[in-house]
Structures are given as structure tokens and as C-alpha cells.
């Protein structure tokens, strides 16, 4: 970490801290440490807090810390010692996937009730209902199971726009 860079004070703050457990810093605290405002993207996007070779990322990485969790709404970040290696929680939304209409159409095509589809997937009927109402969407792993069921049943479906003829 080069002295004089914007995030060098954060490096200096983190480096001497005891590395026994994670620490939580409010965005305001970080701004006080660096003596400047965080960019708008830091308050809006978790991606800004990536443990990568960005100028800000180098500050905590070179000090021996990793960002473990960020809450942009509550405006805080949790740093954990880099030597502690637990938990990886990527939060990416997959483009495409199964829509509420597709799940319901598959279920109706097979002639199953929500409970019967849930039984096939080894999950609760309520989960299938929440997919069909659009409250939630199936996770990637469940989407693969839905694709398998659709193919086995002969149900034609589109998961991604690029699948269109």
C-alpha cells in the first residue's frame, strides 16, 4: 500500500489491530479514518467492497483483512482477519431462470398440484406457491431440477432470452 493514497489511512488503521475476531465499521467511521467521503458507489453497491486489487481493496488486503459482510442500507462493513477462512456468500442474481409463469405452466402441463410438484422437488408446497405468485424465484440448483422435470415431461420452455428461436 502506497503512502499518500486515499485509502492508506484505512490500511494504517487496520494493520495494527488484533486479528482475533471480525470488526464492524460504519461507513461514517471509515470516512473519518480516511479523512474523505466514500464514493457514492460504496454506499450503493456491494461490489465496491470486493476483496480485489482495487485501491480500497488493497488497503484492507495489504493490512491482512478481508471484507466479510456489507450492508449498504445500514451503512456498515464487517472486516475479518484474512487468516480466518470461513464462509463465502456471493450474492449474484442470475440472468434468466424460471419465471412465475413458467413454473405454473410446467406444473399445469404435468397435471400436478403444487404439493405434487413440491414432492418431486423435495420441498414445501408453500415454496412452489411463492414461486408461482412471483414472491420468490427458484434458485439455480432448483432451476436445474425444474429443467430435468420439464425435459422428462416433454415440456417446451425458455429459461433465457437467447433460447428463443
C-alpha positions as CSV (number, residue, x, y, z in Angstrom):
1,X,0.0,0.0,0.0
2,X,1.5,3.3,-1.1
3,X,1.6,6.1,1.5
4,X,-0.4,9.2,0.4
5,X,-3.1,7.3,-1.4
6,X,-6.7,8.0,-0.4
7,X,-7.2,4.6,1.4
8,X,-3.7,4.5,3.1
9,X,-5.2,5.7,6.4
10,X,-7.6,2.8,6.4
11,X,-4.6,0.5,5.9
12,X,-2.8,2.1,8.8
13,X,-5.9,1.8,11.0
14,X,-6.5,-1.9,10.2
15,X,-2.9,-3.1,10.2
16,X,-2.1,-2.9,13.9
17,X,-5.5,-4.2,15.1
18,X,-5.6,-7.5,16.9
19,X,-6.7,-10.2,14.5
20,X,-8.7,-12.4,16.8
21,X,-12.1,-11.6,15.6
22,X,-14.0,-9.6,13.0
23,X,-14.7,-5.9,13.4
24,X,-17.6,-3.8,12.2
25,X,-17.0,-0.3,10.9
26,X,-19.8,2.1,10.0
27,X,-19.3,4.0,6.7
28,X,-19.1,7.2,8.7
29,X,-16.2,5.7,10.8
30,X,-14.4,4.7,7.6
31,X,-14.8,8.3,6.2
32,X,-13.4,9.7,9.4
33,X,-10.4,7.3,9.2
34,X,-9.6,8.2,5.6
35,X,-10.5,11.9,6.0
36,X,-12.7,11.9,2.9
37,X,-16.1,10.9,1.8
38,X,-16.6,7.4,0.4
39,X,-17.8,7.4,-3.3
40,X,-21.5,7.1,-4.0
41,X,-20.9,3.5,-5.3
42,X,-19.6,2.4,-1.9
43,X,-23.0,3.3,-0.4
44,X,-24.9,1.8,-3.2
45,X,-23.1,-1.4,-4.3
46,X,-21.7,-4.4,-2.5
47,X,-19.3,-4.8,-5.5
48,X,-17.3,-1.7,-4.3
49,X,-16.4,-3.7,-1.2
50,X,-14.9,-6.7,-3.1
51,X,-11.7,-8.2,-1.8
52,X,-9.9,-7.3,-5.0
53,X,-7.0,-5.3,-6.3
54,X,-9.0,-2.0,-6.3
55,X,-7.4,0.9,-4.4
56,X,-9.7,0.5,-1.5
57,X,-9.4,-3.3,-1.6
58,X,-5.7,-3.1,-1.4
59,X,-5.9,-1.1,1.8
60,X,-7.6,-3.9,3.8
61,X,-6.0,-6.8,1.9
62,X,-2.4,-5.4,2.5
63,X,-3.3,-4.9,6.2
64,X,-4.3,-8.5,6.4
65,X,-8.1,-8.1,6.5
66,X,-11.0,-9.1,4.2
67,X,-14.5,-7.6,3.9
68,X,-16.8,-10.3,5.1
69,X,-20.2,-8.6,5.0
70,X,-21.6,-5.3,3.9
71,X,-25.0,-3.6,4.5
72,X,-25.4,-0.6,2.2
73,X,-28.7,0.3,3.7
74,X,-27.5,0.3,7.3
75,X,-24.1,1.7,6.1
76,X,-21.6,-0.7,7.7
77,X,-19.0,-3.2,6.7
78,X,-17.6,-6.2,8.6
79,X,-13.8,-6.9,8.3
80,X,-12.4,-10.2,9.3
81,X,-8.7,-11.3,9.6
82,X,-7.6,-12.8,6.3
83,X,-6.2,-15.8,8.2
84,X,-9.7,-16.8,9.3
85,X,-11.1,-18.6,6.3
86,X,-14.8,-19.3,6.8
87,X,-18.0,-18.5,4.9
88,X,-18.2,-17.4,1.3
89,X,-21.6,-15.8,0.5
90,X,-21.7,-14.5,-3.0
91,X,-24.9,-12.6,-3.8
92,X,-25.4,-12.7,-7.5
93,X,-28.6,-12.7,-9.4
94,X,-28.6,-15.0,-12.4
95,X,-30.0,-13.6,-15.6
96,X,-32.8,-15.7,-16.9
97,X,-34.1,-18.5,-14.7
98,X,-37.6,-19.8,-14.1
99,X,-40.3,-17.1,-14.0
100,X,-43.6,-17.5,-12.0
101,X,-45.5,-18.2,-15.3
102,X,-43.0,-20.9,-16.4
103,X,-43.2,-22.7,-13.0
104,X,-47.0,-22.6,-13.1
105,X,-47.1,-23.7,-16.8
106,X,-44.8,-26.6,-16.1
107,X,-46.9,-27.7,-13.1
108,X,-50.2,-27.5,-15.1
109,X,-48.6,-29.2,-18.1
110,X,-47.7,-32.2,-15.9
111,X,-51.1,-32.1,-14.3
112,X,-49.6,-31.9,-10.8
113,X,-50.9,-29.9,-7.9
114,X,-48.5,-27.6,-6.1
115,X,-48.0,-30.3,-3.5
116,X,-47.1,-32.9,-6.1
117,X,-44.5,-30.7,-7.7
118,X,-43.2,-29.8,-4.3
119,X,-42.9,-33.6,-3.5
120,X,-41.0,-34.1,-6.7
121,X,-38.5,-31.4,-5.7
122,X,-38.4,-32.4,-2.0
123,X,-39.6,-29.1,-0.8
124,X,-42.6,-27.4,0.8
125,X,-45.8,-26.7,-1.2
126,X,-45.6,-23.1,0.1
127,X,-42.3,-22.7,-1.8
128,X,-43.9,-23.7,-5.1
129,X,-46.8,-21.3,-4.3
130,X,-44.4,-18.4,-3.6
131,X,-42.6,-19.1,-7.0
132,X,-45.9,-19.1,-8.8
133,X,-47.0,-15.8,-7.3
134,X,-43.6,-14.2,-8.0
135,X,-42.8,-13.7,-4.4
136,X,-39.5,-15.7,-4.9
137,X,-37.8,-17.3,-7.8
138,X,-36.2,-20.7,-7.8
139,X,-32.5,-20.9,-7.0
140,X,-30.1,-22.1,-9.6
141,X,-29.9,-25.6,-8.2
142,X,-33.7,-25.9,-8.1
143,X,-33.9,-24.5,-11.6
144,X,-31.8,-27.4,-12.8
145,X,-34.3,-29.8,-11.2
146,X,-37.1,-28.0,-12.9
147,X,-35.3,-28.3,-16.2
148,X,-34.9,-32.0,-15.7
149,X,-38.6,-32.4,-14.8
150,X,-39.6,-30.3,-17.9
151,X,-37.4,-32.3,-20.2
152,X,-38.7,-35.6,-18.8
153,X,-42.3,-34.4,-19.2
154,X,-41.7,-33.1,-22.8
155,X,-42.5,-29.5,-21.7
156,X,-41.0,-26.9,-24.0
157,X,-39.8,-23.9,-22.1
158,X,-37.4,-20.9,-22.4
159,X,-35.1,-20.2,-19.5
160,X,-33.0,-17.5,-21.2
161,X,-33.9,-15.0,-23.9
162,X,-31.1,-16.4,-26.1
163,X,-33.0,-19.7,-26.2
164,X,-35.7,-18.1,-28.3
165,X,-35.9,-19.4,-31.9
